Amino acid sequence: MSAHAPRSIDEYLRQLRAALEGQDPALIQDALYDSEEYLRAEVAAHPGKSEADVLELIASTYGAPEEVAAAYRDTEVKVKAALNPTPRAAAPQGALRRLFGVFMDARAYSSLFYMLLTLATGIVYFTIVIVGLSLSAGLAVLIIGVPFFLVFIGITRVMALGEGRLLEAITGERMPRRTVHPGEPAGWLRRIGDMLKDGRTWTTLLYLLLMLPLGIIYFTLAVTGLAVGLRLALAPLVVLGHDLAFLPHDFPTAVIQIDDQHSWGGPHTMIGSLFAMIAGLVILALLMHAARGIARGHARLAKALLVQPGA
């Protein structure tokens, strides 16, 4: 064993973290989890040997921290290249093509779907956190309170992991694919203490609570934009339906009602409805641009709150 070879699991993980310095925090969290899981399993499989002896035994198979870090960096580059191939250089686009080109972007549609979905997920997350915290506080005086709190925090971390994977699929922002390793086996009271001291416990709960107000805002913006944009964009079909008697005479055709006598574009006018259609398409394009930006910003917020501090 070399002079700088780690002689304990904690030392190995510190060296691995140092070797991965500058990499994406989500990648570092995954690498630390995988390494700790493997090393602790090997130590448990050799109860008669010390951690230093086990580390020396597996040095040739698992690799030194620097070798493991290099393998993770190479794998990450290949995965990113496979998921996000470098596009060919495109000719300069005009303003209109940049505006309406968003309709050809699959991530814009998935981002808009995420804005609609956040209301439902926000309600679920908020309910679970409030009920979990309330029951944890109420059961704290009973022996069942300890395992209940552990299960509750475990559930929130699994929810956070799933939320991160969803955001990564929608936005491409690298998110953790592993939870933080719980460490060496310990008693319930010690694990409770570790969770209470772990900043990620509280930032995860904060994120899950924030999902409800954010979900309300995202859902309102998405529904309002879709309702206004689609109503304007479909105005020619409404006018045509009136002209061909496909729609009842009392079906509303006024695009934007100004007062009791006037409406922008005027009912039953095809020219006005065409202008309305253009306005509707612009609103929908702007909404999808906004949805894409909101999803990327939300992914960065999630990363700041869900990824292990110091990873």
HELIX and SHEET records of a PDB file:
HELIX    1   1 ILE A    9  ALA A   19  1                                  11    
HELIX    2   2 PRO A   25  ALA A   45  1                                  21    
HELIX    3   3 GLU A   51  TYR A   62  1                                  12    
HELIX    4   4 PRO A   65  LEU A   83  1                                  19    
HELIX    5   5 ALA A   95  PHE A  100  1                                   6    
HELIX    6   6 GLY A  101  MET A  104  5                                   4    
HELIX    7   7 ALA A  106  GLY A  138  1                                  33    
HELIX    8   8 GLY A  145  THR A  171  1                                  27    
HELIX    9   9 TRP A  188  LYS A  197  1                                  10    
HELIX   10  10 GLY A  199  ALA A  233  1                                  35    
HELIX   11  11 ALA A  235  ASP A  243  1                                   9    
HELIX   12  12 MET A  270  LEU A  306  1                                  37    
SHEET    1   A 2 ILE A 256  GLN A 257  0                                        
SHEET    2   A 2 SER A 263  TRP A 264 -1                                        
END                                                                             
